[in-house]
Amino acid sequence: MRNLFFNFGVICLSFPEKVYTNKELREAKALIAQGYKHELIVDGKSDFTKKVKEALEHLRTAGYYDYLQSYIRKIVEIDGMTQLRETEVAIWANKFAVDNPVDAASLFVQKAFTMEEYMQGKLYYGGTAEKRSTARRVEFLEALRDKSANREVREECERLLELWKDSSL
């Protein structure tokens, strides 16, 4: 059963359990347009959740946490390949994907951007879409570098930015 909430005197459905059908997509887009934010759930072993929470702190520092909450409902530890699960509004990540919290934070931003494009009905996969999502990841790393007071975090941002620059040549 879905919960109802009031927003400016209008009754709205809660965020859909899945975002797969056109109706679910319309509901999700409308809620996000109204400023809906997920209560982000992190599900995994203690080391995984610790690393994810550290990555989430980097998102807060860079000013991207609200953005992530708009498009991602949960981050779940899995044994397989790290991936965005669009219909579940979730990131499935393995322990290696979160081992470096700065890089993990940039990955979460990239996946949130992909989810945003999915909800907008844009082509969210393939070469051109991958370039756009990578650009958002780089933008995040630049913002974190510029806003962090932690020298080690700034240096890690620089290192990752250099890797992204080298890989795009």
C-alpha positions, 0 to 999 in steps of 0.5 A: 500500500502506498502512503499519501502525503500533502504538498501545497494542499494537493494529495500526492502518492508516495514514490513508486516502489518501482520505476518501470511503467509510464505511470510510475515514471510520471509519478516519480518525475512529478515528485522529484520536480516537487522537491522529493528526496529519498531517505537514503538506505545503505544495505551491506556489511559493516565495512561496506556501510562505513565506506559508503557513509564516508563517500556520502560525507564527501557528497555533502561537502561538495553539495551533491547529497541532495542531488543523490537523494533525489535520484537514488533510494538505496545503495546495496552491497552485492557480490557481482558487478556494480550497476545502477538498477533503474527500476529499483532506483538503487545502486548495487555496488560491490566492496571494491567499488566503495574501497576508495570513498572519494572515487565511490562518491564520484561513482554515486554522482555518475549513477544518479545522473544516469538515473536522472536521464532515465527518468527524463526519457533520454538515452541514458546508456551508450557512448554519448550518454557515458560521456555526459555521465562521466562529465558529471563525475568529473564535475563532482570531483572538481567541486569536492577538490575546491570545497574540501578542507582535507588536504588528502581528499583534495589530493585524491580528487586531483589524482582521480581527475588526472586519471579521467583526463588521461583516459579521455585522450 
